């Protein structure tokens, strides 16, 4: 069941990439000196992506654990 470990790692890495993208997008928005309303609107657009990326990372780690348990 080694393939589950690799699939889970890929899923988790994709989620981590999404989290890093969210961090970069918010950082750029803060550095742009937007008004509070514009910054709040940008954050509201990033939150669903951030939540999805976090969910993807957790699911990937769950698949890795399942792969470890089933290969043992």
N, C-alpha and C positions, 0 to 999 in steps of 0.2 A: 504493500500500500504506500510505497514511496511516492507515487504520483500524486497522492492527496497532499502530501507535505509540500511538493513543488507548486501545485495548483493553489493551495492556501497561501503560500509565500507570495505568489504573484498577485493574488487578490489583495493581500494585505499591503503589498508595495504600491499597488494602484491607489488604495485608500490613503496611504501615507503621502503619495504624490498630490492627491487632492487636498489634503490638509496643508501641505506646503504651499500650494497654489492659493489657498484661502488666506494664509498668513501674508503672502507677498501682495495679494490684492488689497488687503486692509492696510498694510504698511504703506503702499503707494498712495492710497486714498488719504491717509493721515498726513503724509509728506506733502501732498498737493495743497494743503491748507484750505480744504473745503469748508463751507459753512457747516454749522452743526446739523442742520436739516439735510443737507446733501450727504454728509458723512453718515448720518443715521439711515438714509435711504440706501446707501452703498452697503452698509452693514446688514440691512434687511435682505438685500439680494444675496449676500454671501452666506448667511446663516443656513439656509436649506442645503447648499452645496457642502458646507462644513459638516452638517449633521449626516448627510449621506456618505461623505468620505469617512467619517468616524465609524459609521455602521459597516461600511465595506471593510475597514481595517479589522474590526472586531470579528466579522464573519470569516475573514481570511485566517485570523488566528485560531478560530474555532475549528476550521478545516485542518489546520496544521496539527492541532491537538488530536483530532480524530485520526489523522494519518499516523501519528506517533502511537496512539493507543492500539490501533488495528494492526500495525506492523510489528508490535511487540509480542 
